[in-house]
Amino acid sequence: MGVPLTRVLAQTPGIAVSTVVTAALAASLPGPLGWLVFLSALSPAVVLLAGAGEPAAVRGLFGARALTPAEAAALAKTTVQLCQRDLGPPSVRLYLWPGVRTVSAAGAGRRSVLVSAELLSQVRLSRLPPDQAAAVIAHAAGLVRVGALRSDLAVQLWTIPWRFLRGLARAVGAAGGRLPLMALMWRARFVLGLIALGQGVTAGQPEAVVAGALSAAVVGLSYLVPRWEKASAAGLQAMGDEQVARTRLAPSLADFLLRQSRSAATFERVHALELAHASLQPSSPPVRSTRR
């Protein structure tokens, strides 16, 4: 199963910006030092793409760690259900994801699944049944097993500059959003992008044209990237739900979702899970006639 196009589109701007930033930083350094810095940044991502160094990357990027014996014992019933479906150890490695206050699990790379500390806590307190915990983890493990996330750790590592700049921009935007003029300019950024492009073309100088085109591209991406990211997340959710249905855990995931929310979107997702589950049930054998 390949990576959805929307996921590629959502990741491409971050990869491109991070490459430009890293290359610019390397170029500003004297002599071979710049190449050394660039290769030092690139090498770990290449290693991850090759399938090595995943445990270290999971720990470094997410702050995750291996389960302690006590934590593994608390998840024992859940883990048994996962192993019965080839979605538990040793097919995948389970890590504890500290600091996450939602009942959730996330896949990473080729074999890693991060279990939130809140999910473990709810299981320990008997507030989350083992089958529902297994369904939540199976959603993440299913994505890992079909290879939908195999390059994610490398992308996460390489796009650190992009995520830093984006976080900074959001902080500045949140502060400036309190000012009416800044908020108006942000809503009208499409017009500002067209003006920048028009000014660059009118100037006739190559530098001005490139600057105007880049400004217009940045404005365009400010509209497109959130759409691509939303579509990518929806695609992964649907793909994970399909894998859950294949393991016959769709009813458990539906029960969990309805415990968390009663929104229209949740009911739509539960309905899709029920349909997927029903489609995988063996049909009744035909009734033979007794007439002769």
C-alpha positions in Angstrom: 0.0 0.0 0.0 1.6 3.3 -1.1 1.7 6.7 0.5 -1.3 8.8 -0.5 -0.7 11.7 -2.8 -2.1 14.2 -0.3 0.5 13.0 2.3 3.3 13.6 -0.2 1.9 17.1 -1.0 1.6 17.9 2.7 5.2 16.9 3.4 6.8 18.5 0.3 6.8 22.2 1.5 8.5 21.3 4.8 11.1 19.2 3.0 11.8 21.9 0.5 12.0 24.7 3.1 14.2 22.7 5.4 16.5 21.8 2.5 16.9 25.5 1.5 17.5 26.6 5.1 20.0 23.9 5.8 21.8 24.5 2.5 21.9 28.3 3.2 23.3 27.7 6.6 26.0 25.4 5.2 26.8 27.9 2.5 27.4 30.6 5.0 30.1 28.6 6.7 33.7 28.8 5.4 35.3 26.1 3.2 34.5 22.4 3.7 32.9 23.1 7.1 29.6 24.0 5.3 29.6 20.6 3.5 30.4 18.9 6.7 27.4 20.5 8.4 25.1 19.7 5.5 26.1 16.1 5.4 25.9 15.8 9.2 22.3 16.9 9.0 21.5 14.7 6.0 23.1 11.5 7.1 20.7 10.6 10.0 17.7 11.1 7.7 19.3 8.8 5.1 20.0 6.2 7.7 16.4 6.3 8.9 15.2 6.0 5.3 17.3 2.9 5.0 15.5 1.4 8.0 18.2 1.8 10.7 18.3 3.8 13.9 14.6 3.8 14.5 14.6 3.3 18.3 17.0 6.2 18.8 14.9 8.4 16.5 11.7 7.5 18.4 13.3 8.4 21.7 14.9 11.6 20.4 12.0 13.0 18.3 9.1 12.1 20.6 10.7 11.6 24.0 9.3 8.1 24.0 10.8 5.1 25.9 10.4 1.4 26.2 7.7 0.0 28.5 8.7 -0.9 32.0 7.8 -4.5 33.2 5.0 -3.0 35.2 3.6 -1.1 32.3 3.9 -4.1 30.0 2.0 -6.2 32.6 -0.8 -3.6 32.7 -1.1 -3.8 28.9 -0.8 -7.6 28.9 -4.4 -8.4 28.0 -4.4 -5.7 25.3 -1.0 -6.9 23.9 -2.4 -10.5 23.7 -5.2 -9.3 21.5 -2.8 -7.4 19.3 -0.4 -10.3 19.0 -3.2 -12.6 17.9 -3.7 -10.2 15.0 0.1 -9.8 14.2 -0.1 -6.2 15.4 1.9 -6.6 18.6 5.4 -7.5 19.6 7.7 -8.6 17.9 6.0 -7.4 14.7 5.9 -3.9 16.2 7.6 -2.3 19.2 5.5 -0.5 21.8 6.8 2.7 23.4 5.3 4.8 26.1 4.6 8.4 24.9 4.9 10.6 28.1 3.1 13.9 28.4 0.3 13.1 26.0 -3.0 13.7 27.8 -5.3 12.0 25.4 -6.1 8.3 25.0 -4.3 7.7 21.8 -1.6 5.8 19.9 0.6 6.9 17.0 2.7 4.9 14.5 6.2 5.9 13.6 8.6 4.5 11.0 8.6 0.8 10.1 8.0 -1.0 13.5 7.2 1.6 16.2 3.9 2.4 17.9 3.7 5.1 20.6 1.2 4.5 23.3 0.1 7.6 25.2 0.6 7.8 29.0 -3.1 8.5 29.3 -4.1 5.3 27.5 -1.9 3.3 29.9 -3.4 5.2 32.9 -7.0 4.5 31.7 -6.2 0.8 31.3 -4.6 0.6 34.7 -7.7 2.2 36.3 -10.0 -0.2 34.4 -11.7 2.7 32.7 -10.7 1.5 29.3 -11.5 -2.1 28.4 -8.6 -4.2 26.9 -10.4 -4.6 23.5 -10.9 -0.9 23.1 -7.3 -0.2 24.0 -6.3 -2.9 21.5 -8.4 -1.2 18.8 -6.8 2.2 19.4 -3.3 0.7 19.2 -4.3 -1.5 16.2 -5.2 1.7 14.3 -1.6 2.9 14.6 0.0 -0.5 14.3 -2.0 -1.2 11.1 -0.6 2.0 9.5 2.9 0.9 10.4 2.4 -2.6 9.1 1.1 -1.5 5.7 4.1 0.9 5.3 2.1 4.1 5.3 4.5 5.7 7.8 7.8 4.1 6.9 9.5 7.5 5.9 7.9 9.6 8.6 10.8 9.6 11.1 13.2 10.7 8.4 10.8 13.5 7.3 10.3 14.5 10.9 14.1 14.8 11.5 14.8 16.6 8.2 12.0 19.1 8.6 13.0 20.4 12.1 13.9 23.8 10.6 10.4 24.0 8.9 8.6 23.1 12.1 10.6 25.6 14.0 9.9 28.4 11.5 6.3 27.5 11.3 5.9 27.5 15.1 7.6 30.9 15.2 5.3 32.2 12.5 2.2 30.9 14.4 3.4 32.6 17.6 3.9 35.9 15.8 0.6 35.5 14.0 -1.3 34.8 17.3 0.2 37.9 18.8 -0.5 40.0 15.7 -3.9 38.5 15.3 -5.1 40.6 18.2 -4.5 43.7 16.1 -7.4 44.4 13.7 -5.0 45.6 10.9 -2.9 42.4 11.1 -5.9 40.2 11.1 -7.3 42.0 8.0 -4.0 41.7 6.2 -3.9 37.9 6.9 -7.5 37.5 5.6 -6.6 39.5 2.5 -3.2 37.8 1.8 -4.4 36.5 -1.5 -4.7 40.1 -2.8 -1.3 40.9 -1.3 0.3 37.9 -3.1 -1.2 39.1 -6.4 0.1 42.6 -5.8 3.6 41.3 -5.1 3.5 39.2 -8.3 2.3 42.1 -10.4 4.9 44.4 -9.1 7.6 41.9 -9.8 6.4 41.4 -13.4 6.0 45.1 -14.0 9.5 45.9 -12.8 10.9 43.6 -15.5 14.0 42.7 -13.6 14.7 39.0 -13.1 15.3 39.5 -9.4 12.0 41.3 -8.9 10.1 38.7 -10.9 11.6 35.9 -8.8 10.8 37.7 -5.6 7.3 38.4 -6.7 6.7 34.8 -7.8 8.1 33.5 -4.5 5.8 35.9 -2.5 2.8 34.7 -4.5 3.9 31.0 -4.0 4.2 31.5 -0.2 0.7 33.0 -0.1 -0.7 30.2 -2.2 0.9 27.6 0.0 -0.6 29.2 3.0 -4.0 28.2 1.6 -3.0 24.8 0.1 -0.8 23.3 2.9 -3.6 23.2 5.6 -5.9 21.6 3.0 -3.3 19.0 2.1 -2.6 18.3 5.8 -6.3 17.9 6.6 -6.8 15.6 3.6 -3.6 13.6 4.6 -4.9 13.2 8.1 -8.3 12.1 6.9 -6.7 9.6 4.5 -4.5 8.1 7.2 -7.5 7.8 9.5 -9.6 6.0 6.9 -6.6 3.7 6.1 -6.2 2.9 9.8 -9.9 2.3 10.2 -9.7 -0.2 7.3 -6.9 -2.1 9.0 -8.9 -2.1 12.3 -11.9 -3.6 10.5 -9.7 -6.3 8.9 -8.7 -7.4 12.4 -12.3 -7.6 13.6 -11.8 -4.8 16.1 -14.1 -2.3 14.4 -16.9 -2.6 17.0 -14.4 -2.0 19.8 -13.0 1.1 18.1 -16.6 2.3 17.5 -17.4 1.9 21.2 -14.3 3.8 22.1 -15.0 6.7 19.7 -18.6 7.1 21.0 -17.3 7.2 24.5 -15.1 10.1 23.5 -17.4 12.2 21.4 -21.0 12.4 20.1 -20.3 14.8 17.2 -21.6 14.3 13.7 -18.1 13.5 12.4 -17.8 10.7 15.0 -21.1 9.2 14.0 -20.0 9.3 10.4 -16.8 7.5 11.2 -18.6 4.9 13.3 -21.0 4.3 10.5 -18.1 3.7 8.1 -16.5 1.3 10.6 -19.8 -0.6 10.9 -20.1 -0.9 7.2 -16.5 -2.1 6.8 -17.0 -4.6 9.6 -20.2 -5.9 8.1 -18.6 -6.3 4.6 -15.9 -8.6 6.1 -18.3 -10.9 7.9 -18.8 -14.3 6.2 -22.0 -14.6 4.3 -24.6 -17.1 5.4 -24.5 -20.4 3.4 -27.4 -20.7 0.9 -30.4 -22.6 2.1 -30.9 -25.9 0.2 -34.4 -26.8 -0.9 -35.9 -29.9 0.6 -38.2 -30.4 -2.4 -37.5 -33.4 -4.7 
